[in-house]
């Protein structure tokens, strides 16, 4: 598997040499958001994720779940957080039949013994798939796409998704959670694209 051993300490972007920050995440609006990504989005993992997402091959899920981090990331006050999957819009979930982030979040919740909260974050706007967009178009596409429930107020939240590319989607979700009063927001993604 393409392990993400040398990466940015903040956005988990794969790097050629060790560094605490990569510079790509320097302009992130959320200065406290950190991402944990144990793998790089590369062969054969990219094909495994595609089989799950686009072919509906749920038999691949146990293998992917085993690749998730064994232990939770460090939290500022060492408290347990709530796991919140990055939601699909209800129309896309109806077509696909499942939310891959929700399946991974359920596996992570079981492994870390942290409560899973599927309804705390909602995708209120059906956006274009990020894979078809580049640069600023990604940020514009997901701007105000999410809303968070009041339950997140005063809580530590861990967003879970399958793949992170530019970070635009995770940043938009984190912004909604913070606007609803989340104390800290972190993200765990299975794979990080370079």
Secondary structure in CASP SS format (residue, H / E / C, confidence):
PFRMAT SS
TARGET T0000
AUTHOR 0000-0000-0000
METHOD secondary structure of the structure
MODEL  1
X C 1.00
X C 1.00
X E 1.00
X C 1.00
X C 1.00
X C 1.00
X E 1.00
X C 1.00
X C 1.00
X C 1.00
X C 1.00
X C 1.00
X C 1.00
X E 1.00
X C 1.00
X C 1.00
X C 1.00
X C 1.00
X C 1.00
X C 1.00
X C 1.00
X C 1.00
X C 1.00
X C 1.00
X C 1.00
X C 1.00
X C 1.00
X C 1.00
X C 1.00
X C 1.00
X C 1.00
X C 1.00
X C 1.00
X E 1.00
X E 1.00
X E 1.00
X E 1.00
X E 1.00
X E 1.00
X E 1.00
X C 1.00
X C 1.00
X C 1.00
X C 1.00
X H 1.00
X H 1.00
X H 1.00
X H 1.00
X H 1.00
X H 1.00
X H 1.00
X H 1.00
X H 1.00
X H 1.00
X H 1.00
X C 1.00
X C 1.00
X H 1.00
X H 1.00
X H 1.00
X H 1.00
X H 1.00
X H 1.00
X H 1.00
X H 1.00
X C 1.00
X C 1.00
X C 1.00
X C 1.00
X C 1.00
X C 1.00
X C 1.00
X C 1.00
X C 1.00
X C 1.00
X C 1.00
X C 1.00
X C 1.00
X C 1.00
X C 1.00
X C 1.00
X E 1.00
X E 1.00
X E 1.00
X E 1.00
X C 1.00
X C 1.00
X C 1.00
X C 1.00
X H 1.00
X H 1.00
X H 1.00
X H 1.00
X H 1.00
X H 1.00
X H 1.00
X C 1.00
X C 1.00
X C 1.00
X H 1.00
X H 1.00
X H 1.00
X H 1.00
X H 1.00
X H 1.00
X H 1.00
X H 1.00
X H 1.00
X H 1.00
X H 1.00
X H 1.00
X H 1.00
X C 1.00
X C 1.00
X C 1.00
X E 1.00
X C 1.00
X C 1.00
X C 1.00
X C 1.00
X E 1.00
X E 1.00
X E 1.00
X C 1.00
X C 1.00
X C 1.00
X C 1.00
X C 1.00
X C 1.00
X H 1.00
X H 1.00
X H 1.00
X C 1.00
X C 1.00
X C 1.00
X H 1.00
X H 1.00
X H 1.00
X H 1.00
X H 1.00
X H 1.00
X H 1.00
X C 1.00
X C 1.00
X C 1.00
X E 1.00
X E 1.00
X E 1.00
X C 1.00
X H 1.00
X H 1.00
X H 1.00
X C 1.00
X C 1.00
X C 1.00
X E 1.00
X E 1.00
X E 1.00
X E 1.00
X E 1.00
X E 1.00
X E 1.00
X E 1.00
X E 1.00
X C 1.00
X C 1.00
X C 1.00
X H 1.00
X H 1.00
X H 1.00
X H 1.00
X H 1.00
X H 1.00
X H 1.00
X H 1.00
X H 1.00
X H 1.00
X H 1.00
X H 1.00
X C 1.00
X C 1.00
X C 1.00
X C 1.00
X E 1.00
X E 1.00
X E 1.00
X E 1.00
X E 1.00
X E 1.00
X E 1.00
X E 1.00
X E 1.00
X C 1.00
X C 1.00
END
